Amino acid sequence: MVKFQGEDISFEIKSNKADLSFLNKFKIYFYTDLCFKSKFSKDAEVGFLKLNPLGTSGFSGVIPTADTSKMLGNLWYEIVVESSDFGIPNETVIKKDLTGIFIKKSTIKQEAI
């Protein structure tokens, strides 16, 4: 699927097997080769957009225009959970893959207002 820079991109992350509601820290990062990350979190957190629950089996959200305008190329996602080993927070990537979305350069010239 092709999207253009500056378009909102809706997404849903679902699990058929696991109850995701019990996870204390659940984060999703979306990024392209340009290194900008759009960050989402299950809980309110500074620098992250909040995920919307889909029952106990998943989450949804929208990568906003302000973020996609800084992205170009294949859109990747990374799902991260945080556990605590001996009281020390530890983030673990549980899934990383392509979304199937390719973000193209916008053909609309952005002008300063």
FIVO-831414 format. One line per field, with one value per residue (C-alpha): residue in three letters; x, y, z. Coordinates in Angstrom, 3 decimals. Layout:
// FIVO-831414
r: ALA ...
x: X ...
y: Y ...
z: Z ...
This chain:
// FIVO-831414
r: MET VAL LYS PHE GLN GLY GLU ASP ILE SER PHE GLU ILE LYS SER ASN LYS ALA ASP LEU SER PHE LEU ASN LYS PHE LYS ILE TYR PHE TYR THR ASP LEU CYS PHE LYS SER LYS PHE SER LYS ASP ALA GLU VAL GLY PHE LEU LYS LEU ASN PRO LEU GLY THR SER GLY PHE SER GLY VAL ILE PRO THR ALA ASP THR SER LYS MET LEU GLY ASN LEU TRP TYR GLU ILE VAL VAL GLU SER SER ASP PHE GLY ILE PRO ASN GLU THR VAL ILE LYS LYS ASP LEU THR GLY ILE PHE ILE LYS LYS SER THR ILE LYS GLN GLU ALA ILE
x: 0.000 1.281 0.750 2.154 4.071 1.625 -1.212 -2.594 -2.045 -4.464 -3.344 -4.496 -2.294 -4.096 -3.113 -5.106 -3.425 -2.345 -4.273 -2.398 -4.296 -2.154 1.090 2.341 4.372 3.420 4.928 4.886 7.398 6.799 9.736 11.354 14.989 14.935 15.295 12.280 10.119 6.424 6.007 2.900 2.321 -0.455 -0.215 0.148 3.847 5.819 6.836 4.397 0.923 -1.627 -2.871 -6.607 -7.544 -9.373 -10.803 -8.073 -6.599 -5.056 -4.640 -5.271 -4.006 -3.240 0.210 -0.452 0.281 3.053 4.893 4.322 5.572 9.019 8.911 9.908 10.197 9.146 7.271 8.500 6.993 8.516 6.498 8.248 7.256 8.932 9.621 11.487 14.465 15.564 13.720 15.576 13.333 14.221 12.675 12.365 11.451 8.884 8.128 9.738 8.502 7.426 3.877 3.388 3.092 5.469 5.498 6.209 7.337 4.349 3.787 2.251 4.694 4.465 4.479 5.157 2.145
y: 0.000 3.459 6.506 10.006 12.182 14.257 11.685 10.219 6.453 4.403 1.101 -1.807 -4.252 -7.435 -10.701 -13.895 -15.686 -13.226 -10.933 -7.660 -5.734 -7.142 -5.661 -2.744 -1.127 -1.700 0.540 0.643 2.514 3.274 4.436 4.538 4.789 8.527 7.585 9.586 7.485 7.916 6.618 5.144 3.824 1.965 4.459 8.238 9.006 12.109 12.050 9.240 9.231 7.147 3.869 3.117 -0.298 -2.847 -4.949 -7.111 -8.325 -5.230 -1.524 1.038 4.487 6.988 8.095 11.828 14.058 15.839 12.510 11.068 14.305 13.354 9.765 8.368 4.783 1.452 1.841 -0.490 -1.190 -2.409 -3.690 -3.294 -4.486 -3.475 -5.866 -5.348 -7.532 -6.973 -3.647 -2.377 -1.519 -3.560 -3.018 -6.057 -6.000 -8.741 -8.075 -6.043 -6.129 -4.175 -2.807 -3.247 0.533 2.564 6.318 8.412 11.988 14.308 15.994 19.016 21.826 22.989 26.752 28.812 30.785
z: 0.000 -0.843 1.355 0.974 3.408 5.425 5.414 8.638 8.838 10.960 12.460 14.637 16.495 17.588 19.217 18.675 21.556 24.240 26.577 26.088 28.771 31.596 30.263 32.351 29.580 25.962 23.284 19.502 17.366 13.671 11.557 8.115 7.020 7.796 11.499 12.746 15.089 15.778 19.340 20.963 24.481 26.282 29.146 29.048 28.775 27.820 24.149 23.264 21.741 23.641 22.158 22.139 23.596 21.433 24.236 25.771 22.489 20.957 20.408 17.689 16.843 14.119 13.014 12.656 9.689 11.604 11.951 8.474 6.913 8.319 7.002 3.603 2.368 3.872 7.156 9.912 13.310 16.525 19.494 22.830 26.301 29.516 32.334 35.547 36.423 40.007 40.023 36.938 33.936 30.873 27.407 25.156 21.463 20.911 17.236 14.452 10.871 7.806 7.836 4.093 3.711 1.568 2.216 -0.873 -1.034 -1.155 -4.492 -2.755 -2.064 1.540 1.828 4.931 6.078
